[in-house]
Amino acid sequence: MKKVLLVIFAIVFLCGGVLPAVEDYLDEIANSKEVLTFFNKKDSPEKLKKFIVSVNQNLSVADVDRFAGYILTYSKQYDMDYKLVAAIIAQESRFKVNAKSRVGALGLMQIMPTTGKNVAQKLKLSKYSLLNPKDNIQIGVKFLSMLRSEYKGDINLMLAHYNGGYRQAELYKAFRYFEFLRLITMQYETFNYVKKVKTNYRKISRDEV
C-alpha cells in the first residue's frame, strides 16, 4: 500500500511540480523578454487586424481598424507590447465594446470603475468613459504599464494581478514553479486566465490565426 501511495505521490509531483516548473521557467524567460519588446519592423498592423477578426468576426472593417489603431498607439506611448494588449482584450471581452462583467468591469479591457478612476487621475483625464474604446484602451494599457513596473515585467504576475488583484499575483509568485499548488490555491478563473492570455499572445506572435 505504501508503495502505491509513493507512486501516486511521485506522479502528482512530476505532473504538478517538476515538469510544469521547467515549462514555466522557460516560459517566463521568453515572456520576460517578449513583454518588453515593442512595435517594430518585424511586426505588422495587418497581423494584429487579422487576430482581431479571428476573435470577433462580427466587427466592421472600420471597427477593426479603429481598435488596432488605438492598441498600437497606446502600446507605443506607454512602452507596452501591443500583442499582450490584444491578447488581454481577446480574453476579457472578445472585442465587444459594451461588455460588462458580473462584478462590474466595463468595456474592451474589462476595467473596474475604481481602477479606471485611479488611472484616469494619473493620466489627468477629466472626462472619460470606460465604454468608449479609445478611453478604455488608453486606461487599460496605462494600467498594464503600471503593473509591468510593479512586477518588473513578469508577464505571469502582471496577468494574475490584472485578473484577480494583488492577492492572486502573490499566490502565483509563491508557487511559481508548482502548477499543481497554484491550481489548488489560486482562484481557478485567474489560474486559467493567465494560461489563456499567453495562448492568445503566442497566436499573434506566431501568426497562428
PyMOL commands that place a pseudoatom at each C-alpha (Angstrom):
pseudoatom trace, name=CA, resn=MET, resi=1, chain=A, elem=C, hetatm=0, pos=[0.000, 0.000, 0.000]
pseudoatom trace, name=CA, resn=LYS, resi=2, chain=A, elem=C, hetatm=0, pos=[2.841, 2.368, 0.892]
pseudoatom trace, name=CA, resn=LYS, resi=3, chain=A, elem=C, hetatm=0, pos=[4.489, 1.686, -2.466]
pseudoatom trace, name=CA, resn=VAL, resi=4, chain=A, elem=C, hetatm=0, pos=[1.265, 2.532, -4.264]
pseudoatom trace, name=CA, resn=LEU, resi=5, chain=A, elem=C, hetatm=0, pos=[0.959, 5.803, -2.347]
pseudoatom trace, name=CA, resn=LEU, resi=6, chain=A, elem=C, hetatm=0, pos=[4.577, 6.649, -3.143]
pseudoatom trace, name=CA, resn=VAL, resi=7, chain=A, elem=C, hetatm=0, pos=[3.972, 6.024, -6.841]
pseudoatom trace, name=CA, resn=ILE, resi=8, chain=A, elem=C, hetatm=0, pos=[0.853, 8.212, -6.779]
pseudoatom trace, name=CA, resn=PHE, resi=9, chain=A, elem=C, hetatm=0, pos=[2.752, 10.960, -4.955]
pseudoatom trace, name=CA, resn=ALA, resi=10, chain=A, elem=C, hetatm=0, pos=[5.594, 10.755, -7.472]
pseudoatom trace, name=CA, resn=ILE, resi=11, chain=A, elem=C, hetatm=0, pos=[3.183, 11.078, -10.403]
pseudoatom trace, name=CA, resn=VAL, resi=12, chain=A, elem=C, hetatm=0, pos=[1.412, 14.056, -8.833]
pseudoatom trace, name=CA, resn=PHE, resi=13, chain=A, elem=C, hetatm=0, pos=[4.747, 15.673, -8.010]
pseudoatom trace, name=CA, resn=LEU, resi=14, chain=A, elem=C, hetatm=0, pos=[6.019, 15.268, -11.544]
pseudoatom trace, name=CA, resn=CYS, resi=15, chain=A, elem=C, hetatm=0, pos=[2.817, 16.360, -13.224]
pseudoatom trace, name=CA, resn=GLY, resi=16, chain=A, elem=C, hetatm=0, pos=[2.057, 19.146, -10.810]
pseudoatom trace, name=CA, resn=GLY, resi=17, chain=A, elem=C, hetatm=0, pos=[5.548, 20.267, -9.912]
pseudoatom trace, name=CA, resn=VAL, resi=18, chain=A, elem=C, hetatm=0, pos=[8.710, 19.393, -11.771]
pseudoatom trace, name=CA, resn=LEU, resi=19, chain=A, elem=C, hetatm=0, pos=[7.501, 19.192, -15.358]
pseudoatom trace, name=CA, resn=PRO, resi=20, chain=A, elem=C, hetatm=0, pos=[5.360, 22.331, -15.257]
pseudoatom trace, name=CA, resn=ALA, resi=21, chain=A, elem=C, hetatm=0, pos=[8.219, 24.035, -13.396]
pseudoatom trace, name=CA, resn=VAL, resi=22, chain=A, elem=C, hetatm=0, pos=[10.517, 23.534, -16.349]
pseudoatom trace, name=CA, resn=GLU, resi=23, chain=A, elem=C, hetatm=0, pos=[7.844, 24.721, -18.760]
pseudoatom trace, name=CA, resn=ASP, resi=24, chain=A, elem=C, hetatm=0, pos=[7.012, 27.760, -16.625]
pseudoatom trace, name=CA, resn=TYR, resi=25, chain=A, elem=C, hetatm=0, pos=[10.671, 28.630, -16.163]
pseudoatom trace, name=CA, resn=LEU, resi=26, chain=A, elem=C, hetatm=0, pos=[11.348, 28.604, -19.898]
pseudoatom trace, name=CA, resn=ASP, resi=27, chain=A, elem=C, hetatm=0, pos=[8.052, 30.368, -20.499]
pseudoatom trace, name=CA, resn=GLU, resi=28, chain=A, elem=C, hetatm=0, pos=[8.925, 33.130, -18.045]
pseudoatom trace, name=CA, resn=ILE, resi=29, chain=A, elem=C, hetatm=0, pos=[12.341, 33.655, -19.598]
pseudoatom trace, name=CA, resn=ALA, resi=30, chain=A, elem=C, hetatm=0, pos=[10.759, 34.008, -23.038]
pseudoatom trace, name=CA, resn=ASN, resi=31, chain=A, elem=C, hetatm=0, pos=[7.900, 36.196, -21.896]
pseudoatom trace, name=CA, resn=SER, resi=32, chain=A, elem=C, hetatm=0, pos=[10.022, 38.484, -19.755]
pseudoatom trace, name=CA, resn=LYS, resi=33, chain=A, elem=C, hetatm=0, pos=[11.839, 39.392, -22.944]
pseudoatom trace, name=CA, resn=GLU, resi=34, chain=A, elem=C, hetatm=0, pos=[8.829, 39.469, -25.224]
pseudoatom trace, name=CA, resn=VAL, resi=35, chain=A, elem=C, hetatm=0, pos=[6.766, 41.718, -22.975]
pseudoatom trace, name=CA, resn=LEU, resi=36, chain=A, elem=C, hetatm=0, pos=[9.483, 44.357, -23.201]
pseudoatom trace, name=CA, resn=THR, resi=37, chain=A, elem=C, hetatm=0, pos=[9.623, 44.341, -26.982]
pseudoatom trace, name=CA, resn=PHE, resi=38, chain=A, elem=C, hetatm=0, pos=[7.516, 46.939, -28.686]
pseudoatom trace, name=CA, resn=PHE, resi=39, chain=A, elem=C, hetatm=0, pos=[6.146, 47.632, -32.126]
pseudoatom trace, name=CA, resn=ASN, resi=40, chain=A, elem=C, hetatm=0, pos=[8.947, 47.140, -34.634]
pseudoatom trace, name=CA, resn=LYS, resi=41, chain=A, elem=C, hetatm=0, pos=[9.562, 46.374, -38.293]
pseudoatom trace, name=CA, resn=LYS, resi=42, chain=A, elem=C, hetatm=0, pos=[9.095, 42.634, -37.757]
pseudoatom trace, name=CA, resn=ASP, resi=43, chain=A, elem=C, hetatm=0, pos=[5.512, 43.173, -36.715]
pseudoatom trace, name=CA, resn=SER, resi=44, chain=A, elem=C, hetatm=0, pos=[2.693, 44.316, -38.910]
pseudoatom trace, name=CA, resn=PRO, resi=45, chain=A, elem=C, hetatm=0, pos=[-0.596, 46.071, -38.140]
pseudoatom trace, name=CA, resn=GLU, resi=46, chain=A, elem=C, hetatm=0, pos=[-2.127, 43.591, -40.569]
pseudoatom trace, name=CA, resn=LYS, resi=47, chain=A, elem=C, hetatm=0, pos=[-1.192, 40.724, -38.250]
pseudoatom trace, name=CA, resn=LEU, resi=48, chain=A, elem=C, hetatm=0, pos=[-2.994, 42.485, -35.408]
pseudoatom trace, name=CA, resn=LYS, resi=49, chain=A, elem=C, hetatm=0, pos=[-6.084, 43.131, -37.535]
pseudoatom trace, name=CA, resn=LYS, resi=50, chain=A, elem=C, hetatm=0, pos=[-6.114, 39.500, -38.625]
pseudoatom trace, name=CA, resn=PHE, resi=51, chain=A, elem=C, hetatm=0, pos=[-6.106, 38.417, -34.990]
pseudoatom trace, name=CA, resn=ILE, resi=52, chain=A, elem=C, hetatm=0, pos=[-8.921, 40.808, -34.055]
pseudoatom trace, name=CA, resn=VAL, resi=53, chain=A, elem=C, hetatm=0, pos=[-11.100, 39.462, -36.873]
pseudoatom trace, name=CA, resn=SER, resi=54, chain=A, elem=C, hetatm=0, pos=[-10.368, 35.865, -35.806]
pseudoatom trace, name=CA, resn=VAL, resi=55, chain=A, elem=C, hetatm=0, pos=[-11.680, 36.681, -32.329]
pseudoatom trace, name=CA, resn=ASN, resi=56, chain=A, elem=C, hetatm=0, pos=[-14.795, 38.599, -33.395]
pseudoatom trace, name=CA, resn=GLN, resi=57, chain=A, elem=C, hetatm=0, pos=[-15.939, 38.158, -36.978]
pseudoatom trace, name=CA, resn=ASN, resi=58, chain=A, elem=C, hetatm=0, pos=[-18.933, 40.451, -36.450]
pseudoatom trace, name=CA, resn=LEU, resi=59, chain=A, elem=C, hetatm=0, pos=[-16.810, 43.587, -36.311]
pseudoatom trace, name=CA, resn=SER, resi=60, chain=A, elem=C, hetatm=0, pos=[-16.883, 46.016, -39.205]
pseudoatom trace, name=CA, resn=VAL, resi=61, chain=A, elem=C, hetatm=0, pos=[-13.697, 46.845, -41.077]
pseudoatom trace, name=CA, resn=ALA, resi=62, chain=A, elem=C, hetatm=0, pos=[-13.862, 50.338, -39.579]
pseudoatom trace, name=CA, resn=ASP, resi=63, chain=A, elem=C, hetatm=0, pos=[-14.028, 48.953, -36.035]
pseudoatom trace, name=CA, resn=VAL, resi=64, chain=A, elem=C, hetatm=0, pos=[-11.122, 46.582, -36.649]
pseudoatom trace, name=CA, resn=ASP, resi=65, chain=A, elem=C, hetatm=0, pos=[-9.015, 49.446, -37.998]
pseudoatom trace, name=CA, resn=ARG, resi=66, chain=A, elem=C, hetatm=0, pos=[-10.033, 51.672, -35.104]
pseudoatom trace, name=CA, resn=PHE, resi=67, chain=A, elem=C, hetatm=0, pos=[-9.274, 49.120, -32.375]
pseudoatom trace, name=CA, resn=ALA, resi=68, chain=A, elem=C, hetatm=0, pos=[-5.948, 48.177, -33.959]
pseudoatom trace, name=CA, resn=GLY, resi=69, chain=A, elem=C, hetatm=0, pos=[-5.014, 51.851, -34.182]
pseudoatom trace, name=CA, resn=TYR, resi=70, chain=A, elem=C, hetatm=0, pos=[-5.772, 52.504, -30.501]
pseudoatom trace, name=CA, resn=ILE, resi=71, chain=A, elem=C, hetatm=0, pos=[-3.877, 49.387, -29.420]
pseudoatom trace, name=CA, resn=LEU, resi=72, chain=A, elem=C, hetatm=0, pos=[-0.787, 50.300, -31.427]
pseudoatom trace, name=CA, resn=THR, resi=73, chain=A, elem=C, hetatm=0, pos=[-0.862, 53.964, -30.447]
pseudoatom trace, name=CA, resn=TYR, resi=74, chain=A, elem=C, hetatm=0, pos=[-1.168, 53.495, -26.693]
pseudoatom trace, name=CA, resn=SER, resi=75, chain=A, elem=C, hetatm=0, pos=[1.107, 50.456, -26.574]
pseudoatom trace, name=CA, resn=LYS, resi=76, chain=A, elem=C, hetatm=0, pos=[3.825, 52.569, -28.136]
pseudoatom trace, name=CA, resn=GLN, resi=77, chain=A, elem=C, hetatm=0, pos=[3.036, 55.566, -25.911]
pseudoatom trace, name=CA, resn=TYR, resi=78, chain=A, elem=C, hetatm=0, pos=[3.281, 53.544, -22.691]
pseudoatom trace, name=CA, resn=ASP, resi=79, chain=A, elem=C, hetatm=0, pos=[6.043, 51.176, -23.833]
pseudoatom trace, name=CA, resn=MET, resi=80, chain=A, elem=C, hetatm=0, pos=[3.891, 48.041, -23.831]
pseudoatom trace, name=CA, resn=ASP, resi=81, chain=A, elem=C, hetatm=0, pos=[3.855, 45.066, -26.165]
pseudoatom trace, name=CA, resn=TYR, resi=82, chain=A, elem=C, hetatm=0, pos=[0.776, 45.542, -28.352]
pseudoatom trace, name=CA, resn=LYS, resi=83, chain=A, elem=C, hetatm=0, pos=[0.436, 41.755, -28.723]
pseudoatom trace, name=CA, resn=LEU, resi=84, chain=A, elem=C, hetatm=0, pos=[-0.107, 41.433, -24.978]
pseudoatom trace, name=CA, resn=VAL, resi=85, chain=A, elem=C, hetatm=0, pos=[-2.745, 44.173, -25.032]
pseudoatom trace, name=CA, resn=ALA, resi=86, chain=A, elem=C, hetatm=0, pos=[-4.619, 42.475, -27.872]
pseudoatom trace, name=CA, resn=ALA, resi=87, chain=A, elem=C, hetatm=0, pos=[-4.335, 39.091, -26.146]
pseudoatom trace, name=CA, resn=ILE, resi=88, chain=A, elem=C, hetatm=0, pos=[-5.900, 40.527, -22.990]
pseudoatom trace, name=CA, resn=ILE, resi=89, chain=A, elem=C, hetatm=0, pos=[-8.760, 42.196, -24.861]
pseudoatom trace, name=CA, resn=ALA, resi=90, chain=A, elem=C, hetatm=0, pos=[-9.487, 38.933, -26.667]
pseudoatom trace, name=CA, resn=GLN, resi=91, chain=A, elem=C, hetatm=0, pos=[-9.814, 37.116, -23.351]
pseudoatom trace, name=CA, resn=GLU, resi=92, chain=A, elem=C, hetatm=0, pos=[-11.592, 39.899, -21.488]
pseudoatom trace, name=CA, resn=SER, resi=93, chain=A, elem=C, hetatm=0, pos=[-14.287, 40.951, -23.946]
pseudoatom trace, name=CA, resn=ARG, resi=94, chain=A, elem=C, hetatm=0, pos=[-13.653, 39.350, -27.342]
pseudoatom trace, name=CA, resn=PHE, resi=95, chain=A, elem=C, hetatm=0, pos=[-13.501, 42.918, -28.664]
pseudoatom trace, name=CA, resn=LYS, resi=96, chain=A, elem=C, hetatm=0, pos=[-17.065, 43.721, -27.605]
pseudoatom trace, name=CA, resn=VAL, resi=97, chain=A, elem=C, hetatm=0, pos=[-17.235, 47.443, -26.805]
pseudoatom trace, name=CA, resn=ASN, resi=98, chain=A, elem=C, hetatm=0, pos=[-20.187, 47.283, -24.410]
pseudoatom trace, name=CA, resn=ALA, resi=99, chain=A, elem=C, hetatm=0, pos=[-19.051, 44.208, -22.486]
pseudoatom trace, name=CA, resn=LYS, resi=100, chain=A, elem=C, hetatm=0, pos=[-19.972, 44.231, -18.777]
pseudoatom trace, name=CA, resn=SER, resi=101, chain=A, elem=C, hetatm=0, pos=[-18.962, 41.582, -16.262]
pseudoatom trace, name=CA, resn=ARG, resi=102, chain=A, elem=C, hetatm=0, pos=[-20.987, 40.287, -13.335]
pseudoatom trace, name=CA, resn=VAL, resi=103, chain=A, elem=C, hetatm=0, pos=[-18.683, 42.185, -10.955]
pseudoatom trace, name=CA, resn=GLY, resi=104, chain=A, elem=C, hetatm=0, pos=[-18.956, 45.478, -12.825]
pseudoatom trace, name=CA, resn=ALA, resi=105, chain=A, elem=C, hetatm=0, pos=[-15.895, 45.522, -15.086]
pseudoatom trace, name=CA, resn=LEU, resi=106, chain=A, elem=C, hetatm=0, pos=[-16.511, 47.507, -18.266]
pseudoatom trace, name=CA, resn=GLY, resi=107, chain=A, elem=C, hetatm=0, pos=[-15.509, 47.717, -21.900]
pseudoatom trace, name=CA, resn=LEU, resi=108, chain=A, elem=C, hetatm=0, pos=[-12.917, 46.138, -24.123]
pseudoatom trace, name=CA, resn=MET, resi=109, chain=A, elem=C, hetatm=0, pos=[-10.303, 45.625, -21.395]
pseudoatom trace, name=CA, resn=GLN, resi=110, chain=A, elem=C, hetatm=0, pos=[-12.895, 44.980, -18.659]
pseudoatom trace, name=CA, resn=ILE, resi=111, chain=A, elem=C, hetatm=0, pos=[-11.725, 47.705, -16.317]
pseudoatom trace, name=CA, resn=MET, resi=112, chain=A, elem=C, hetatm=0, pos=[-13.287, 48.119, -12.886]
pseudoatom trace, name=CA, resn=PRO, resi=113, chain=A, elem=C, hetatm=0, pos=[-14.665, 51.650, -12.320]
pseudoatom trace, name=CA, resn=THR, resi=114, chain=A, elem=C, hetatm=0, pos=[-12.398, 52.220, -9.300]
pseudoatom trace, name=CA, resn=THR, resi=115, chain=A, elem=C, hetatm=0, pos=[-9.309, 51.214, -11.267]
pseudoatom trace, name=CA, resn=GLY, resi=116, chain=A, elem=C, hetatm=0, pos=[-10.446, 53.348, -14.181]
pseudoatom trace, name=CA, resn=LYS, resi=117, chain=A, elem=C, hetatm=0, pos=[-10.886, 56.374, -11.929]
pseudoatom trace, name=CA, resn=ASN, resi=118, chain=A, elem=C, hetatm=0, pos=[-7.444, 55.965, -10.331]
pseudoatom trace, name=CA, resn=VAL, resi=119, chain=A, elem=C, hetatm=0, pos=[-5.653, 55.545, -13.648]
pseudoatom trace, name=CA, resn=ALA, resi=120, chain=A, elem=C, hetatm=0, pos=[-7.612, 58.370, -15.276]
pseudoatom trace, name=CA, resn=GLN, resi=121, chain=A, elem=C, hetatm=0, pos=[-6.458, 60.670, -12.479]
pseudoatom trace, name=CA, resn=LYS, resi=122, chain=A, elem=C, hetatm=0, pos=[-2.842, 59.729, -13.176]
pseudoatom trace, name=CA, resn=LEU, resi=123, chain=A, elem=C, hetatm=0, pos=[-3.433, 60.491, -16.843]
pseudoatom trace, name=CA, resn=LYS, resi=124, chain=A, elem=C, hetatm=0, pos=[-5.215, 63.728, -15.896]
pseudoatom trace, name=CA, resn=LEU, resi=125, chain=A, elem=C, hetatm=0, pos=[-8.295, 62.725, -17.872]
pseudoatom trace, name=CA, resn=SER, resi=126, chain=A, elem=C, hetatm=0, pos=[-11.129, 64.906, -16.621]
pseudoatom trace, name=CA, resn=LYS, resi=127, chain=A, elem=C, hetatm=0, pos=[-13.688, 63.253, -18.890]
pseudoatom trace, name=CA, resn=TYR, resi=128, chain=A, elem=C, hetatm=0, pos=[-13.648, 59.623, -19.942]
pseudoatom trace, name=CA, resn=SER, resi=129, chain=A, elem=C, hetatm=0, pos=[-15.916, 56.630, -20.412]
pseudoatom trace, name=CA, resn=LEU, resi=130, chain=A, elem=C, hetatm=0, pos=[-14.885, 53.007, -19.939]
pseudoatom trace, name=CA, resn=LEU, resi=131, chain=A, elem=C, hetatm=0, pos=[-17.382, 52.111, -22.662]
pseudoatom trace, name=CA, resn=ASN, resi=132, chain=A, elem=C, hetatm=0, pos=[-15.542, 54.360, -25.103]
pseudoatom trace, name=CA, resn=PRO, resi=133, chain=A, elem=C, hetatm=0, pos=[-12.954, 52.169, -26.943]
pseudoatom trace, name=CA, resn=LYS, resi=134, chain=A, elem=C, hetatm=0, pos=[-10.313, 54.897, -27.061]
pseudoatom trace, name=CA, resn=ASP, resi=135, chain=A, elem=C, hetatm=0, pos=[-10.589, 55.764, -23.369]
pseudoatom trace, name=CA, resn=ASN, resi=136, chain=A, elem=C, hetatm=0, pos=[-10.834, 52.139, -22.326]
pseudoatom trace, name=CA, resn=ILE, resi=137, chain=A, elem=C, hetatm=0, pos=[-7.720, 51.067, -24.211]
pseudoatom trace, name=CA, resn=GLN, resi=138, chain=A, elem=C, hetatm=0, pos=[-5.710, 54.089, -23.080]
pseudoatom trace, name=CA, resn=ILE, resi=139, chain=A, elem=C, hetatm=0, pos=[-6.576, 53.491, -19.424]
pseudoatom trace, name=CA, resn=GLY, resi=140, chain=A, elem=C, hetatm=0, pos=[-6.105, 49.721, -19.737]
pseudoatom trace, name=CA, resn=VAL, resi=141, chain=A, elem=C, hetatm=0, pos=[-2.694, 49.985, -21.381]
pseudoatom trace, name=CA, resn=LYS, resi=142, chain=A, elem=C, hetatm=0, pos=[-1.552, 52.562, -18.826]
pseudoatom trace, name=CA, resn=PHE, resi=143, chain=A, elem=C, hetatm=0, pos=[-2.671, 50.242, -16.026]
pseudoatom trace, name=CA, resn=LEU, resi=144, chain=A, elem=C, hetatm=0, pos=[-0.704, 47.399, -17.613]
pseudoatom trace, name=CA, resn=SER, resi=145, chain=A, elem=C, hetatm=0, pos=[2.386, 49.593, -17.767]
pseudoatom trace, name=CA, resn=MET, resi=146, chain=A, elem=C, hetatm=0, pos=[1.975, 50.267, -14.039]
pseudoatom trace, name=CA, resn=LEU, resi=147, chain=A, elem=C, hetatm=0, pos=[1.774, 46.533, -13.374]
pseudoatom trace, name=CA, resn=ARG, resi=148, chain=A, elem=C, hetatm=0, pos=[4.831, 45.976, -15.532]
pseudoatom trace, name=CA, resn=SER, resi=149, chain=A, elem=C, hetatm=0, pos=[6.787, 48.390, -13.333]
pseudoatom trace, name=CA, resn=GLU, resi=150, chain=A, elem=C, hetatm=0, pos=[5.447, 46.794, -10.155]
pseudoatom trace, name=CA, resn=TYR, resi=151, chain=A, elem=C, hetatm=0, pos=[6.327, 43.242, -11.223]
pseudoatom trace, name=CA, resn=LYS, resi=152, chain=A, elem=C, hetatm=0, pos=[9.459, 44.079, -13.208]
pseudoatom trace, name=CA, resn=GLY, resi=153, chain=A, elem=C, hetatm=0, pos=[7.996, 42.851, -16.484]
pseudoatom trace, name=CA, resn=ASP, resi=154, chain=A, elem=C, hetatm=0, pos=[6.944, 39.426, -15.186]
pseudoatom trace, name=CA, resn=ILE, resi=155, chain=A, elem=C, hetatm=0, pos=[4.053, 38.681, -17.511]
pseudoatom trace, name=CA, resn=ASN, resi=156, chain=A, elem=C, hetatm=0, pos=[2.617, 35.936, -15.284]
pseudoatom trace, name=CA, resn=LEU, resi=157, chain=A, elem=C, hetatm=0, pos=[2.353, 38.165, -12.225]
pseudoatom trace, name=CA, resn=MET, resi=158, chain=A, elem=C, hetatm=0, pos=[1.043, 41.043, -14.318]
pseudoatom trace, name=CA, resn=LEU, resi=159, chain=A, elem=C, hetatm=0, pos=[-1.747, 38.898, -15.709]
pseudoatom trace, name=CA, resn=ALA, resi=160, chain=A, elem=C, hetatm=0, pos=[-2.598, 37.346, -12.338]
pseudoatom trace, name=CA, resn=HIS, resi=161, chain=A, elem=C, hetatm=0, pos=[-2.954, 40.817, -10.834]
pseudoatom trace, name=CA, resn=TYR, resi=162, chain=A, elem=C, hetatm=0, pos=[-4.863, 42.203, -13.817]
pseudoatom trace, name=CA, resn=ASN, resi=163, chain=A, elem=C, hetatm=0, pos=[-7.462, 39.464, -13.462]
pseudoatom trace, name=CA, resn=GLY, resi=164, chain=A, elem=C, hetatm=0, pos=[-7.571, 38.734, -9.753]
pseudoatom trace, name=CA, resn=GLY, resi=165, chain=A, elem=C, hetatm=0, pos=[-5.731, 41.510, -7.927]
pseudoatom trace, name=CA, resn=TYR, resi=166, chain=A, elem=C, hetatm=0, pos=[-2.686, 41.645, -5.678]
pseudoatom trace, name=CA, resn=ARG, resi=167, chain=A, elem=C, hetatm=0, pos=[-3.513, 38.500, -3.670]
pseudoatom trace, name=CA, resn=GLN, resi=168, chain=A, elem=C, hetatm=0, pos=[-3.664, 36.297, -6.776]
pseudoatom trace, name=CA, resn=ALA, resi=169, chain=A, elem=C, hetatm=0, pos=[-0.340, 37.657, -8.015]
pseudoatom trace, name=CA, resn=GLU, resi=170, chain=A, elem=C, hetatm=0, pos=[1.254, 36.848, -4.664]
pseudoatom trace, name=CA, resn=LEU, resi=171, chain=A, elem=C, hetatm=0, pos=[-0.079, 33.270, -4.775]
pseudoatom trace, name=CA, resn=TYR, resi=172, chain=A, elem=C, hetatm=0, pos=[1.290, 32.844, -8.275]
pseudoatom trace, name=CA, resn=LYS, resi=173, chain=A, elem=C, hetatm=0, pos=[4.650, 34.150, -7.108]
pseudoatom trace, name=CA, resn=ALA, resi=174, chain=A, elem=C, hetatm=0, pos=[4.707, 31.869, -4.055]
pseudoatom trace, name=CA, resn=PHE, resi=175, chain=A, elem=C, hetatm=0, pos=[4.037, 28.734, -6.118]
pseudoatom trace, name=CA, resn=ARG, resi=176, chain=A, elem=C, hetatm=0, pos=[5.662, 29.915, -9.325]
pseudoatom trace, name=CA, resn=TYR, resi=177, chain=A, elem=C, hetatm=0, pos=[7.225, 26.561, -10.198]
pseudoatom trace, name=CA, resn=PHE, resi=178, chain=A, elem=C, hetatm=0, pos=[4.475, 24.290, -8.866]
pseudoatom trace, name=CA, resn=GLU, resi=179, chain=A, elem=C, hetatm=0, pos=[1.468, 24.373, -11.141]
pseudoatom trace, name=CA, resn=PHE, resi=180, chain=A, elem=C, hetatm=0, pos=[-0.485, 21.868, -9.058]
pseudoatom trace, name=CA, resn=LEU, resi=181, chain=A, elem=C, hetatm=0, pos=[-0.181, 24.081, -5.979]
pseudoatom trace, name=CA, resn=ARG, resi=182, chain=A, elem=C, hetatm=0, pos=[-1.221, 27.132, -7.975]
pseudoatom trace, name=CA, resn=LEU, resi=183, chain=A, elem=C, hetatm=0, pos=[-4.250, 25.210, -9.179]
pseudoatom trace, name=CA, resn=ILE, resi=184, chain=A, elem=C, hetatm=0, pos=[-5.446, 24.404, -5.656]
pseudoatom trace, name=CA, resn=THR, resi=185, chain=A, elem=C, hetatm=0, pos=[-4.585, 27.753, -4.018]
pseudoatom trace, name=CA, resn=MET, resi=186, chain=A, elem=C, hetatm=0, pos=[-5.465, 30.342, -6.673]
pseudoatom trace, name=CA, resn=GLN, resi=187, chain=A, elem=C, hetatm=0, pos=[-8.905, 31.263, -7.959]
pseudoatom trace, name=CA, resn=TYR, resi=188, chain=A, elem=C, hetatm=0, pos=[-9.421, 28.921, -10.903]
pseudoatom trace, name=CA, resn=GLU, resi=189, chain=A, elem=C, hetatm=0, pos=[-10.555, 31.851, -13.056]
pseudoatom trace, name=CA, resn=THR, resi=190, chain=A, elem=C, hetatm=0, pos=[-7.210, 33.597, -12.552]
pseudoatom trace, name=CA, resn=PHE, resi=191, chain=A, elem=C, hetatm=0, pos=[-5.194, 30.396, -12.865]
pseudoatom trace, name=CA, resn=ASN, resi=192, chain=A, elem=C, hetatm=0, pos=[-6.861, 29.705, -16.210]
pseudoatom trace, name=CA, resn=TYR, resi=193, chain=A, elem=C, hetatm=0, pos=[-6.809, 33.349, -17.298]
pseudoatom trace, name=CA, resn=VAL, resi=194, chain=A, elem=C, hetatm=0, pos=[-3.009, 33.548, -17.245]
pseudoatom trace, name=CA, resn=LYS, resi=195, chain=A, elem=C, hetatm=0, pos=[-2.769, 30.495, -19.483]
pseudoatom trace, name=CA, resn=LYS, resi=196, chain=A, elem=C, hetatm=0, pos=[-5.412, 31.670, -21.950]
pseudoatom trace, name=CA, resn=VAL, resi=197, chain=A, elem=C, hetatm=0, pos=[-3.946, 35.154, -22.395]
pseudoatom trace, name=CA, resn=LYS, resi=198, chain=A, elem=C, hetatm=0, pos=[-0.490, 33.693, -23.040]
pseudoatom trace, name=CA, resn=THR, resi=199, chain=A, elem=C, hetatm=0, pos=[-2.025, 31.333, -25.586]
pseudoatom trace, name=CA, resn=ASN, resi=200, chain=A, elem=C, hetatm=0, pos=[-3.586, 34.315, -27.354]
pseudoatom trace, name=CA, resn=TYR, resi=201, chain=A, elem=C, hetatm=0, pos=[-0.253, 36.111, -27.203]
pseudoatom trace, name=CA, resn=ARG, resi=202, chain=A, elem=C, hetatm=0, pos=[1.520, 33.217, -28.897]
pseudoatom trace, name=CA, resn=LYS, resi=203, chain=A, elem=C, hetatm=0, pos=[-1.129, 33.079, -31.623]
pseudoatom trace, name=CA, resn=ILE, resi=204, chain=A, elem=C, hetatm=0, pos=[-0.387, 36.672, -32.574]
pseudoatom trace, name=CA, resn=SER, resi=205, chain=A, elem=C, hetatm=0, pos=[3.370, 36.223, -32.259]
pseudoatom trace, name=CA, resn=ARG, resi=206, chain=A, elem=C, hetatm=0, pos=[3.388, 33.116, -34.430]
pseudoatom trace, name=CA, resn=ASP, resi=207, chain=A, elem=C, hetatm=0, pos=[0.639, 34.336, -36.746]
pseudoatom trace, name=CA, resn=GLU, resi=208, chain=A, elem=C, hetatm=0, pos=[-1.459, 31.236, -35.974]
pseudoatom trace, name=CA, resn=VAL, resi=209, chain=A, elem=C, hetatm=0, pos=[-4.854, 32.822, -36.640]
for i in range(1, 209): cmd.bond("trace and resi %d" % i, "trace and resi %d" % (i + 1))
show_as sticks, trace
zoom trace
